[in-house]
Amino acid sequence: MMIKDLSPGEKVSFQTRDGSWVGHVLPSHDPEIILLKLESGYNIGIRERDILDVRVLEKTTVALKKEVELKKDSKLKNVALVITGGTISSRLDPKTGGVISTDVEEILNIAPEIKEICNISKVVSPFMKLSENMSPSDWKKIAVECGKLLNDSDVDGMILTHGTDTLGYTGAALSFFIKDLNKPLAITYSQRSIDRGSTDANLNLVCAAHFAVSDVAEVAIIGHEDSNDEFCLAIPACRARKLHTSKRAAFEIVNGEAIARISRVGLEMLKSFNARDEKRKVKVDTKYDDKVAILKIYPGMDPEVIEYYLSKKYRGLVLEVFGLGQVPEVGSGNNLLPVIRKAVDKGVIVCATAGTIHGRLNPNVYSSGRNLEKTGIVFLEDMLSETAMVKLGWVLGHPMWKGMEREKLVE
């Protein structure tokens, strides 16, 4: 067997001067290095000149072409894969030191174990973007694509791959845009590109596959529970926030409970959940008004900051307030109460979320909170600011709900 004849995805055994190695071949962009995904989940690079013997233990089922087709096992459920970009769709460019988009087959080859869990029956890529470049129009495209696949009788569940930076916004948008969810929708990511030995993509994809074939009809973000390579958590998409710039456990649950803990062998359910019902058909409702914004209240904030958004005809504002529900008021030199009341009187829907990560707003504890409540602001209790902004835009996108915005936001 010649080294050059190996294909990504094949399970092989290498004998080197230092020992023997068993794993799946990964795409390598250095002709002198063979990358292997070991059974432990870690990657190892072996110089071709150090390999004394090679045996192919299992041939790849992935066709190396742009439109990838996987061999189907009739005993397994069919899962659709939607790829939108981000680090999980990137690899290191050795010429620049940056990351560049990769091919579909490279994403699938990083987690060859998936073929033992499900059939990747369809692969769709509505676009390829780093998530910091996404906008509400992209959320709509993803939702429409997901709606088609979820209503496809040949699809039993879905995996969506996405960049981490704005994944929380997209997850919230899908939670509102897709109604009457009938099947699992797993959103996953990686913090490190798939050609790095420390990539978290393998475990995240494997755990996403387990979630996608489960009985849980929820939109969930699937990612490492901690820095080890053993467990992922399935977090309700509206309760997930990225809390670290680079570590594997980038997302944590805020003011809620994880749906499940997932390992390489399956799920451990942690709470009650909406159950799969394939007779149900999802409805996609992407009506959205993007004239909404999040403002973080800070000491000494000039009321003209809010006036600016009024002058630009914004229809909704989310204010991240202090403590249990306070803003600078009389005696601060920068009383925000009059401008907030002015915004509400003009028909702007102004909402309050906590400036902290955890906890719930309660305007009744302090008089300053009660003063803020009197302006007509909507207290969203323990809702994440990202979720609040997306929900506010979605509610305002429905003219038929005029006058009912407060009820829709808190339901």
C-alpha positions in Angstrom: 0.0 0.0 0.0 1.4 3.4 -1.1 1.0 6.3 1.3 0.0 8.6 -1.6 -3.0 6.2 -2.3 -4.6 6.9 1.1 -7.9 8.8 1.1 -9.4 11.1 3.8 -11.8 9.2 5.9 -10.1 5.8 5.7 -9.3 4.0 8.9 -5.6 2.9 8.9 -2.9 1.4 11.0 0.6 3.0 10.9 3.8 1.4 12.2 6.5 4.0 12.9 9.9 3.9 14.6 8.2 5.2 17.8 5.2 2.8 17.8 1.9 2.0 16.1 -1.0 4.3 15.5 -4.7 3.6 14.5 -7.0 6.3 13.2 -8.8 8.0 10.4 -6.9 9.8 7.7 -7.6 13.6 7.6 -6.9 16.0 4.7 -3.4 17.3 5.0 -2.0 20.4 3.3 1.6 19.5 3.9 2.6 16.7 1.4 5.2 15.4 3.9 2.7 15.0 6.8 -0.1 12.4 7.2 -2.8 13.6 9.7 -4.7 11.0 11.7 -7.8 11.4 13.9 -7.1 9.0 16.7 -9.9 7.1 18.6 -9.3 9.4 21.5 -10.5 12.3 19.4 -7.2 14.0 19.1 -5.2 14.5 15.9 -1.6 13.5 15.3 0.7 14.4 12.4 3.2 11.8 11.2 5.9 12.4 8.8 5.7 10.1 5.8 9.3 9.2 6.0 8.8 7.8 9.5 6.1 5.3 8.5 7.5 1.8 8.2 4.2 0.0 7.4 0.6 1.0 6.7 -2.6 -1.1 6.6 -6.0 0.1 5.6 -8.6 -1.2 8.1 -11.6 0.5 6.6 -12.1 2.2 3.3 -13.7 5.7 3.1 -17.3 6.1 2.2 -16.9 9.7 1.3 -16.6 10.6 -2.4 -14.0 13.3 -2.8 -16.0 15.8 -4.8 -17.9 18.9 -4.1 -21.3 17.2 -3.8 -20.5 14.6 -1.2 -22.7 11.5 -1.1 -22.4 9.0 1.8 -23.3 5.4 1.6 -26.5 4.9 3.4 -27.2 2.3 6.1 -30.9 1.5 6.1 -30.9 0.8 9.8 -29.8 4.4 10.6 -31.8 7.7 10.6 -31.1 10.3 7.9 -29.7 13.6 8.9 -29.4 16.7 6.8 -26.3 18.9 7.2 -26.5 22.6 6.6 -23.1 24.4 6.3 -22.9 28.2 6.7 -19.2 28.8 7.3 -17.2 29.8 10.4 -14.1 28.1 11.9 -15.7 24.7 11.6 -15.6 25.2 7.9 -12.1 26.5 7.8 -8.5 25.3 7.8 -5.2 27.0 8.3 -3.6 28.5 5.2 0.1 27.8 5.6 1.0 30.6 3.2 -0.7 33.3 5.2 -1.1 31.9 8.7 -4.8 32.8 8.5 -7.8 30.5 7.9 -9.6 29.8 4.7 -12.8 28.0 3.8 -12.6 24.3 3.3 -14.6 21.7 1.3 -17.6 19.8 2.4 -15.7 16.5 2.5 -13.1 17.8 4.9 -15.9 18.7 7.4 -17.3 15.2 7.2 -13.9 13.5 7.4 -13.1 15.2 10.6 -15.8 13.1 12.3 -15.9 9.7 10.5 -17.7 8.2 13.5 -20.9 10.0 12.3 -21.5 7.2 9.8 -22.1 4.8 12.7 -24.7 7.2 14.2 -26.6 8.4 11.1 -26.7 8.8 7.4 -25.7 12.3 6.2 -28.4 12.1 3.5 -28.3 15.7 2.3 -25.7 18.5 2.4 -26.8 22.1 1.8 -24.8 25.3 2.0 -26.9 28.4 1.5 -23.7 30.5 1.8 -20.3 30.5 3.4 -19.6 33.3 5.8 -17.7 34.1 8.9 -20.4 34.7 11.4 -19.4 38.2 12.2 -20.5 39.1 8.7 -24.0 37.7 9.1 -27.2 39.8 9.2 -30.9 39.1 9.7 -31.2 38.4 6.0 -28.9 35.4 6.5 -31.0 34.2 9.5 -33.9 34.2 7.1 -32.1 32.2 4.5 -31.0 29.6 7.0 -34.6 29.3 8.5 -36.1 28.8 5.0 -33.6 26.1 4.2 -34.1 24.4 7.6 -37.9 24.6 7.2 -37.7 22.7 3.8 -35.5 20.0 5.3 -37.5 19.6 8.5 -40.6 19.0 6.4 -38.8 16.5 4.2 -40.1 13.0 5.0 -36.6 11.6 4.1 -35.0 13.8 6.8 -35.1 12.6 10.5 -33.0 15.5 12.0 -30.6 18.3 11.2 -27.2 19.6 11.9 -26.3 23.2 11.2 -22.6 24.3 11.4 -22.0 27.9 12.1 -19.3 30.3 13.3 -19.2 31.0 17.0 -19.2 34.8 17.2 -22.9 35.4 16.3 -24.2 31.9 16.8 -26.3 33.0 19.7 -28.2 35.4 17.6 -28.8 32.9 14.8 -29.9 30.2 17.4 -32.4 32.7 18.8 -33.7 33.6 15.4 -34.3 30.0 14.4 -36.1 29.5 17.7 -38.6 32.2 16.7 -38.7 31.8 12.9 -39.4 28.1 12.9 -42.7 27.3 14.6 -44.0 23.9 15.6 -40.6 22.2 15.4 -41.0 18.5 14.6 -37.5 17.1 14.6 -34.1 17.9 16.3 -32.1 20.8 15.1 -28.5 20.7 16.3 -26.4 23.8 15.8 -22.7 23.2 16.3 -19.3 24.9 15.8 -15.6 24.7 16.5 -13.3 27.1 18.2 -10.3 25.8 16.3 -10.0 24.9 12.6 -10.5 21.3 11.6 -6.8 20.8 10.6 -5.5 21.6 14.0 -4.6 18.9 16.5 -6.6 20.6 19.2 -9.8 21.0 17.1 -13.0 20.6 19.0 -14.9 19.9 15.7 -14.8 16.1 16.0 -16.6 15.8 19.4 -19.0 18.6 18.6 -20.0 17.0 15.3 -20.3 13.5 16.8 -22.5 14.8 19.6 -24.5 16.9 17.2 -25.2 13.7 15.2 -26.4 12.0 18.4 -28.8 14.9 19.1 -30.0 15.0 15.5 -31.3 11.4 15.8 -32.8 11.8 19.2 -36.4 12.3 20.2 -35.8 15.9 21.1 -37.6 18.4 18.9 -35.6 21.5 20.1 -33.2 24.0 18.6 -30.1 23.4 20.6 -26.5 24.6 20.5 -24.1 21.6 20.9 -20.6 22.2 22.2 -18.0 21.1 24.7 -19.0 21.0 28.3 -15.5 21.8 29.4 -11.9 21.7 28.1 -11.8 17.9 28.1 -12.8 16.0 25.0 -15.4 13.8 26.6 -18.8 15.5 26.8 -20.9 18.1 25.0 -24.0 19.9 26.3 -27.2 20.5 24.3 -28.2 24.0 25.3 -31.5 25.6 24.4 -30.6 28.1 21.7 -32.3 31.0 23.5 -30.3 30.4 26.6 -26.8 30.1 25.2 -24.1 32.8 25.3 -20.5 32.7 24.1 -18.5 33.4 27.3 -14.9 32.7 26.1 -13.0 33.9 23.1 -11.0 30.7 22.5 -11.5 27.8 24.8 -13.4 24.7 23.8 -16.3 25.2 26.2 -17.1 28.5 24.5 -20.9 28.5 25.2 -22.5 28.2 28.5 -26.1 28.1 29.5 -27.5 31.2 31.1 -30.6 31.3 33.4 -31.7 27.8 32.3 -30.9 24.1 32.2 -29.1 22.1 29.6 -31.3 19.7 27.7 -28.8 16.8 27.6 -25.2 15.8 28.2 -23.9 14.0 25.2 -20.9 11.7 24.8 -19.5 9.7 21.9 -22.0 6.9 22.7 -25.2 8.8 23.3 -27.4 11.2 25.3 -28.2 11.6 29.0 -31.3 13.7 29.3 -31.2 16.4 31.9 -34.7 18.1 31.6 -38.1 17.7 30.0 -38.2 18.5 26.3 -40.5 19.0 23.3 -40.7 15.5 21.7 -40.2 14.6 18.1 -43.4 14.4 16.0 -42.8 13.8 12.4 -46.5 14.1 11.6 -46.2 17.8 12.5 -45.2 20.2 9.8 -43.1 23.2 10.7 -44.1 26.7 9.7 -41.4 29.3 8.8 -42.2 32.9 9.8 -39.2 35.2 9.0 -41.0 38.5 9.3 -38.4 40.8 11.0 -37.8 44.5 11.5 -34.1 45.2 11.8 -34.6 48.7 13.2 -33.8 47.4 16.6 -30.6 47.8 18.7 -29.0 46.8 22.0 -27.6 49.6 24.2 -25.5 48.9 27.3 -26.2 51.4 30.0 -23.0 52.8 31.6 -22.2 55.3 34.2 -22.5 58.9 32.9 -24.3 57.8 29.8 -25.5 60.9 27.8 -29.3 60.8 27.1 -28.4 61.9 23.6 -27.2 58.4 22.8 -30.8 57.2 23.0 -32.0 60.4 21.2 -29.7 59.3 18.3 -31.7 56.1 17.8 -34.9 58.0 18.0 -33.7 60.4 15.2 -32.8 57.3 13.1 -36.4 56.0 13.4 -35.5 52.9 15.4 -38.6 51.0 16.4 -37.2 49.0 19.3 -34.4 49.2 21.8 -33.0 46.7 24.3 -31.3 48.4 27.3 -28.9 46.4 29.4 -29.6 48.0 32.7 -27.9 48.0 36.1 -28.6 45.6 38.9 -32.1 44.5 39.3 -33.4 47.2 37.0 -31.9 50.6 37.3 -30.5 53.4 35.1 -28.9 56.8 35.9 -31.7 59.1 37.0 -32.3 62.3 39.1 -29.1 63.3 40.9 -26.8 61.6 38.4 -26.4 64.5 36.1 -27.4 62.2 33.3 -31.0 61.3 34.0 -32.1 58.8 31.4 -35.8 58.5 32.5 -37.1 61.4 30.5 -35.6 60.2 27.2 -36.8 56.6 27.8 -40.3 57.9 28.5 -40.1 60.0 25.4 -39.1 57.0 23.3 -42.1 55.0 24.7 -44.5 57.9 24.0 -43.3 57.9 20.4 -44.2 54.3 20.0 -40.7 52.8 20.4 -40.8 49.5 22.2 -38.1 49.8 24.9 -37.1 46.7 26.8 -34.8 46.1 29.8 -32.5 43.1 30.2 -29.9 42.5 32.9 -26.4 43.9 32.4 -25.1 40.9 34.3 -24.7 37.4 32.9 -26.9 35.6 35.4 -30.0 36.6 37.4 -33.4 38.1 36.9 -34.6 41.7 36.9 -37.0 42.8 39.6 -37.9 46.5 39.5 -39.9 46.4 42.7 -36.8 46.0 45.0 -35.6 49.6 44.7 -37.4 52.9 44.1 -35.2 53.6 41.1 -36.4 50.3 39.6 -40.0 51.4 40.1 -39.3 54.8 38.6 -37.9 53.1 35.5 -40.9 50.8 35.2 -43.2 53.9 35.2 -41.6 55.0 31.9 -43.4 52.1 30.1 -40.3 50.0 29.6 -40.8 46.3 29.2 -38.9 44.3 31.8 -37.7 41.0 30.2 -36.7 39.4 33.5 -33.9 36.8 32.8 -33.9 36.9 29.0 -30.5 37.2 27.3 -29.9 40.6 25.5 -29.2 38.8 22.2 -32.3 36.8 22.5 -34.3 39.9 23.4 -33.0 41.9 20.4 -33.9 39.1 18.0 -37.3 38.5 19.5 -38.0 42.3 19.5 -37.2 42.5 15.8 -39.4 39.5 15.1 -42.3 40.8 17.1 -42.1 44.2 15.4 -42.0 42.5 12.0 -45.6 41.6 12.5 -47.8 44.7 12.0 -50.9 42.6 13.0 -49.4 42.5 16.6 -49.4 46.3 17.0 -50.5 47.0 20.5 -49.7 43.5 21.6 -45.9 43.8 21.6 -45.5 43.6 25.4 -47.6 40.4 25.6 -45.7 38.8 22.7 -42.3 39.7 24.1 -42.9 38.1 27.5 -44.9 35.0 26.4 
